[in-house]
């Protein structure tokens, strides 16, 4: 991780003044606004948005349904709401680059609009999210943002992700509902979107397989050009934004000139006349706005044109920008119609940003501590400089915060930090932030800036527990569970835990020791943690070097799953890529498992100490040296070892001819090679195969209580040495047989499993532990 100073230096290097000045000029060209809509963080059309913003100055927004809680995580083990928290932070960073005004339909971690996993149906998605909830939130966002144009990223066609299809369906309905004064008047004044575009290209690729062709293009956004100041292609700027989505392995190098023009289909409109550009038929100029202040708007428009022509002369830009701001303020005092008033207000904000840049104002605000409890304070250091005029900086704090001199902090009743903020506006950051007053050429303008690292607030009664989900195997039950508790606040509070009858707890120097009864009953036990007898909360600090830290808080509890899983005596070597915790869960239920070091991968004698090797998800791409070690591992299998490979994507360095001991191809697009219904019936094709009988006989109960889906990235084809063990299908689809394959290789065995067992173990699903023990059993067993 970089140091705080290194992070500040990198941010400074990435934002030279000339670029900031140029970027501040762009949005002043037009009053047109464009809203992109999608289901997940990373669904935004980054290259097109970069061209519309960086070249055309069109104001952009993005409305995203959920936080991506059900997606993959290429950089860590965060899952569900922790992954959603991280992906929210990534989306904000991506939004800053384009820039986008960012809105979420999902407002909190328990929101029904949740990434519940892959879906193949828009109707199923809307049932899960709640159609009324989805439409109400989308209309609320549209009425708040007031876009001229709405454009979903994907088409509502079979073969496309159901979440994407749902958002396109919702866009069509919200086009009418947002303008209907009789629909939910409490959500704000009606707003008429002028145009609804659909993408004129197919969304097919590695993941999806649109069954129907795209609609005919009615116009094209030329996005293959280049920004004249930075020299970056718009496609490259788009990838700078997409590279923020590291959990999804996004960001690819685009050679100069390799960008694309993007066709759009005009699906709905309230405009007239030809439509050859997205701004056609819209009031793009200030002087074209419906307003009684026509003279002032024309003056502001002329001064804005003068400032653009003066680039990069900061003195001339500053003179023109301050004159334009004064004219717009006069215009804002008139009784402007609603469709014009917000455009004038946004131009005032944009001019204020331009004035700050032209005056050479530089602001840095940082705090000494990142995480605070209610009642604690931290020192705020503010550095500021103005080349022309003067600048005044003061903290803007939430109403429940306090300030004493240069110290700031949450008051005793302050709310914890919001891991799922519903809005992110790059030019109007949420508090705590800095209010910047720039005074230049006799004109005062106000902007706001975020702290370099915003401080985070823990709940008032909080602690950190080293284990919040525990699997207890009745075949090898522990006598006690040791819970290590840290960061107890308030200091000195006495921790406790609420237990079922027959369980006991006692304090230790490091936390709590929970003693189980001799024969605990099977089931899932939710054990709330307390401080001084009151409910406690736990916060998870999520730290990665490409985003600001985030804090996810919730009720503190320990979940204990008591299950029955027969064990085998084999020694298991685990080869992970950092994307699952399979070794942790195997160890919890009593298996003999060891995580292999990089050195052991290339040491035949070291491999010989193990009966079974498990290669974790994505590990063939993520784990250094593993691809080179595969031939030796294949030899180890032939000599009697059992190899279990957990699911990989085709692009995870999986070579269909050479990665597995015998040829095995992973299917794509992935939509065609997965079963998304977690309740889908599972049929055993080889019910007497050892993988389904030893040491646990796998039956219908083992497929109950699954979460999210059955599996994904199923095998498409395989060598005749492999036996398909299971058959399953989503409703109305042909069955898949590539979820679990086993091959006898010499004296050993290779098992390839595309079921999401690692995720089910995280969710404490009993059948996943029992099946995992079978798949890791040595062949000789």
Secondary structure, DSSP 4 states (H G I P E B T S, - for coil): ---HHHHHHHHHHT--HHHHHHHHHHGGG---EEEEEESSTT-S-HHHHHIIIIIT--EEEEEESS--TTS--SSS---HHHHHHHHHHHHHHHHHHHT-EEEES--STT-SS---S--S-HHHHHHHH-HHHHHHHHHHHHHHH--SEEEESS---TTS-HHHHHHHHHHHHHHHHTT-TTS-GGG-S----SEEEEESS---SSS---SSPPPPPSEEE----B-TTT--BHHHHHHHHHTT-GGGT------TT----EEEEEEEES--S--SSTTTTS--SGGGSS-S-HHHHHHHHHHHHHHHHHTT-HHHHHHHHHHHHHHHHHHHTS---HHHHHHHHHHHHHHHHHHHHHTT-EEEEEES-SEE-TT--EEEEEEEE-SSSEEEEEEE--TTEEEETTEEEE-TTPPPP-TT-SEEETTSPPSSEEEEEEEETTEEEEEEEE-SS--EE--SSEEEES-SEEEEEGGG--SEEEEEEEEEESTTPPEEE---TT-EEEE-SSEEEEEPPTTPPSEEEEEEEEETTEEPEEEEEE--TTS--EEEEEE-EEEEEEE-------EEEEE--SS--HHHHHHHTT-EEEEPPHHHHT-HHHHTT-SEEEEPTTHHHHSTTHHHHHHHHHHHHHTT-EEEEE---TTTT--TTTSSSS-EEE-SSGGGS-B--TT--EEESSTTSHHHHSSS---GGGGTT--S-SB-S-EEEE-TTEEE-EEE--TTSPPB--SEEEEEETTEEEEEE-B-HHHHHHTT-HHHHHHHHHHTS-TT-
